[in-house]
Amino acid sequence: MVVPELRPWRAARPHVVRIAGAVRPRLARAAAAAKPRVTRLVRAGKPQVARPKTWQYTAGAATAGLALAAGVVTAAGPWDSSGQRTAERDRAAALDRAGGTDHGGTSGAPGRPRPAPSAGPVLTGLGGVSTVKSAPDAKALAKVLAPLLKDPALGPRPAAAVVDVTTGRRLYGAHSDAAFTPASTTKIATAVAALSAMGADHRLTTRAALEPDTKEVVLVGGGDPTLTAREKADGAASLRTLAAGTAAALAERGVREVTLSYDTTRYTGSPKHPIGNNPNLALVTPLMADEGRTDDSTSGPVTRVTDPAEDAARQFKDFLTSHGIKTTAPGPSKATTRAKTLAAVSSPPLSALVERMLTNSDNDIAEALARQTAIATGERADFAGAGRAIGAQLRELGLPLKGAAFKDGSGLDRADRMTPGLLTALLAKAADPSHPELRPALTGLPVAGFTGTLSTRYTDGASGVIRAKTGTLTGVHTLAGTLVDHDGRLLAFAFMTTDTDRIAPASTQKALDRVATTLAACGCG
């Protein structure tokens, strides 16, 4: 079997030989779970030294890990469909630059570091449940974590849960069954619900249809939040491609002039999130191009167009015109059952959408996937229906929903409620070998010091060892994800804080990172 990820390893081998000695003791413990082929590759890092007194996994240490991880990543389920591992390799190649890209970038492009092996311990952990040593001792773990959770930077009532992913057993809890505002960690629930309802291979389709009696072309929104009008689609569904196909189909029918309209009836209810107009989210509509962004950005807050659906239709009109099709100004309509599809384009698979949503904390994708979950399960495609659908899917999976409330899919609504116990249960369920369709809910989580919202965190600590989703609202900070501990055991964790309005956000962030890093470093067996 050829593992494509090993190609960059050959080029990086001299560098790995120099640094492998410093991290070999930890890697050796996890290597017991790897395949024989992996063991042979590890021999490239032969030199050994004593364990350093200060446990710090830098990107260089992560580089040494690919030999360990290569044999198991192929079992990790949907992965790298949109470039996440490429981003991790890029980041590992150079400590003094920003690193790789999040989803859709081109590895090795000018100005980017060369690809190199990436976060070994994290990738190993996601390759399957741990067979390395026993789980941490609960009492020893409590002795280490409890003092850290008393940090004033974490507010008056921090909550936590730590679970052994292999067994599902809770190892530590502090207010772990109390419901708190989860902020953006809500996206983990959205991801699991969407994947459970539709499957990792599901795609969202945007189409153009011709009404046979009126020569009306209807641009029908299918709910794809990644549809793009940009010249370079980078794997996304392209509005330009759809226009070209539509124009060709019209030309075959001898049609050169049409009435143009657009259909947004796939969703119901108000498109405006309860937070109102906000640069973190466009109007929630089944038809939009580039998330209604008014610049070249692909993630993060930015001013959005007033009406994303109308804006997409207007751009579609321009593309049709460039292909010789004359149209009217577009207006809202609804395609009838008699309308014949002229052309269609489909999104990347749901696994890729989930990964991008989690890595970039993309609110537009989150709300789209919540709506799609509602549609797939027969609920009304509005905020309330999406919330009910998420809850129902999680209940079917047997997850603990006491105290939980889902008011949106993104976590921007402060009325959302989740417990640390539910967050860790979601992560453990996504790691369950009997639910491979849920794996993107883990693989999409940002990697500490490498990707997405964690790319600038843990640079002096657990880079490459922690994979987690952040959540931040005024007075609210959450962190939930997985890590490979000191003994090679895969753990799921969730830390939640509230009422931190008067505390500097950076201080709370650092305190949360300190707890996670300590958990990863703990030899609490």
Secondary structure, 3 states (H helix, E strand, C coil): CCCCCHHHHHHHHHHHHHHHHHHHHHHHHHHCCCCHHHHHHHHHHCCCCCCCCCCCECHHHHHCCHHHHHHHHCCCCCCCCCCHHHHHHHHHHCCCCCCCCCCCCCCCCCCCCCCCCCCHHHHHHHCCCCCCCCCCCHHHHHHHHHHHHCCHHHCCCCEEEEEECCCCCEEEEECCCCCECCHHHHHHHHHHHHHHHHCCCCCCEEEEEEECCCCEEEEECCCCCCCECCCCCCCCCEHHHHHHHHHHHHHHCCCCEEEEEEECCCCCCCCCCCCCCECCECCCCCCCCHHHECCCCCCCCCCECCCHHHHHHHHHHHHHHHCCCEECCCEECCCCCCCEEEEEEECCCHHHHHHHHHHHCCHHHHHHHHHHHHHHCCCCCCHHHHHHHHHHHHHHCCCCCCCCECCCCCCCCCCCEECHHHHHHHHHHHHCCCCHHHCHHHHCCCECCCCHHHCCCCCCCECCCEEEEEEEECCEEEEEEEEECCCCCEEEEEEEECCCCCCCHHHHHHHHHHHHHHHHHCCCC
